[in-house]
Amino acid sequence: MNSATVRGLLVRGMLAGLLAGVLALIVAYFLGEPSVDKAIGFEDVHAHEHETEVVSRSLQSTAGLATGVLVYGVAFGGIAALACCFALGRVGRFGPRATALLLSGCALLAVYLVPFLKYPANPPSVGDSDTIGRRTALYFLMMLLSVLLALAATLLGRRLAPRLGTWYATVVAVAAFALVIGLAYAFLPVVDEVPAGFPAALLWRFRLSALAVQAVLWGGFGLLFGELAERLLNPKPGATASAEAVPAAR
């Protein structure tokens, strides 16, 4: 794959990340923000001291949310596009669409879902401010373990495929990944800092909306980038013929 193709895929990856970010922003605004508002209301009622807002809540839930989600979408879209460039042709006989969707699904699982199941997202008023550093370190440790173990499972599956066949090698690799992740879940510290009286339904809705935002972001990117990459790498015969006819006519 030459540099021009990689550059084209990188640009398309950033564009797909931006468009997926717009979809995720819609989900975050309509599903996540109502739960955030209710959690802030709970915090205001039970807070002993009221802090002055540096940035208004309305600005946070509109421009602030949009900036964060869209910038994140563009950044991760570029990184994921480069990962797809490396993965194309190395993960089986998959085309650009299937490779992009497969990579997005695996990334969603390893980068977000596995750490989320151990250390789920929390709304405002949940969590002790004195332990934020420890909780952040534990979350990123779980994420790092998940990504490294996913890579190790992939290498294990490829190593076993010639002897066991693709199906059984995949089953063994997935089982090994699940086993080690289960051990990590068991031995890493548990974080439970939900304040007394915090509505369980509100906590559930917030975490579900956080998961939905990530699923839309990664799934949307996989579909959009896969389509853009397919059109770049495997153009339709009619489009190629017309593109060649234009210089000839001139």
N, C-alpha and C positions, 0 to 999 in steps of 0.2 A: 504494500500500500504506500503510494508516494505521498510527499508532503502536501501536495495540492488536495488530494483526497482527504487526508487527515484534517487539513484546515477546513475543508468543506463540511466534514462531519462534525467538527468542533463547533462551527457556527450554527449548524442545524441543531446540535445538542443544546446549545445555549438558548436558541429560539424555542425548542420544545420544552425546555425547563421553564422558560418565561410563560408559555401558554399553560403548562401544567400548574404553574404557580397561580395563575388567574383562577383556574378551577379550584385549587386548594383554598385560595382566598375566599371564594364564595362559600365554600363549606365551613371555613373557620368563622366567617362573619355570622352566618345564619345558625350554625350549630354550636360553635364554641363560645362566642361572645356572650350569649344570654347566661350561660353557666358561670362565666367569669364575673359578670355583673352581680349575680346572686351571691357568689363567693365573697366578693368585695363587700356586699351589703352585710353578710354575716360577720366579716372581719370588723367592719365599722361599728356594729352593734356591740361586739365583745371586746373591742380594743380599749385599753386603759388610757392610752394617749392617742390623740388624733394628729396625724402628720399632715403638713401642708403639701398639696399636690404641686410638684415641679412641672409636670406635664398633665394637662387635663385628660380626664378619662375619655372624653369624646375624641380627642386627637389620638390617643393611644389605640382606640378601637377602630379607627379609620385609616388615617395616613400612616400611623406607626405600624399597624398590622400589615397594611399593604406593602410598605417598604421592606419590612422584615421578610415576609413570605416571598415576594417577587425577587429580591436580591438573593435569597437562599435558593430559589428555583433556578435562577440563571447560573449561579455558582455550581450547584450540584449537577445541573444539566451539562455543563462543560466537562466536569470531572467524569461523569458517567459516560459521556460521548467518547472520551479517550479510553475508558475501560472497555467500551464496546469495540473500539478499533483494535484493541489487543485481543479481545475474545473472539472476534469474527474468524471462523475457520478453525478455532482451537477447542471448541466445546461441542463438537459433533457437526453433522452436516445440516446446520441450521442456516437459513437465510438471514438477512438483516432484520426483518420484522421479528422473527422468532428469537433471534439472539438478543435483541433489545428488550423484548418482553421478559425473556428468561432471566437476563441480568438484572432487570428492574425488580422482578419478584424475589430473586435471591438477595439482592441488596436490601429490600424492604424487610425481609426476614432477619438477615444477619445484623444490619445496622440499626434497625428500629424495633422490630417486634420482639426479638429475643431479649434485649435489654429492658424493653417496656414491661414484659411479663414479670421480671424480677423487681424492677424499680420503675413503676408506672408514673406517668405525668401527674402532677398535683396542681389544683387550682390555687389562687390566692387564699391565704389564711390557713393552708395546710402545710405543715413543715415548720421546724424551729429555725429561726434565723441564725442561731449559734452553730448549727450543724450543716449549713449549706455547703461549706467547703468539703466536708466529709461525704455528704450525699452526692455531690458532683463528681468527686473522685471515684466513688463506688460505681456510679452510672457509667462513666467513661471506661473504667476497668472492665465492666461487664460488656460494653460495646467492643472494646479491643479484643477481649477473649472470644467473643462471638465471631468477629471478622476473621481472626487468625484460625479459629477452629473450622470455620466454613472453608477457608482456603486449604487447610490441611485435609478436610474431608474430600474436597475436590481432587486433590493430588492422590489421596488414597484410592478413590474410585477409579481414577485413570490408571493407577498402577495395578489394580486388581482386575480391570476389564479384560485383558488378554487371557487370563486364567479362568475367571468366573463368568465372563460375558457381561454385557453392559447392564442388564437388569439386576442381576445378583450383586454386581459390584456397587451399583447405586444404592441398593438396599443396605448393604454392609456399611457404606460410607455414611448414609443418613442415620443409621442406628448408632454408629460410633459418635457422630456429632451430637445426637440427642442424649446419649449416655454421659458424655463429658459435660455438656451444658447442664444436665440434671445434677451432676456432682457440684458444679459451680453454684447452682441455685441453692444447694443444700449447705455448702460451706461458707459462702459469702454472707456477711451480716444482713439481718433483716432490718428494714427501716419502716417504722410504724409511728408516725407523728401526726395522725389525724386528731384534731382537738375534740374534746368532749362536746357532744351536741351537734356536731357538723352533720348535715343531712346525707345519709348514705346514697340516696337517689341522686343528689346533686353531684357527689363525687363520681358516681358511676357514669352519669351523663357527660361530665367533663372529660373523663378518660376515654369514653367511647368516641366523643367528638375529636379528641386529639389523635386517636387511632384512625378515624375516618379521614382526617386531613392528610395524614401521611400516606394512607392507601390511595387516595385520589391523586396526590402529588406524584408518587412513584408509578402508579398504574397509568396515569395520564401521560407521563413522560415516556414510558415504555411503548405505548401505542403511537404517540405522536412522533417520537424520534425514529421508531421502527419504520413508519411510513415514509418519513423524509429520507432516511438512509436508503431504503429500498429504491426510491426514485432516483437517488444519486448514483448508487452502485449498479442497479439493474434497470436502466431506463427502458421504456417500452419501445419496441421496434419502430412504431409509427413516429414517436417523438424523435428517435435517433435519425430516421430518414429525413424528416422535415428539417432538423438542425443541419444536416449535411447538404440539403438542397438549397438552403439560403445562401451560403457562400458560393455555391456553384452558379446560382442565378445572377449573382453580382459579377 
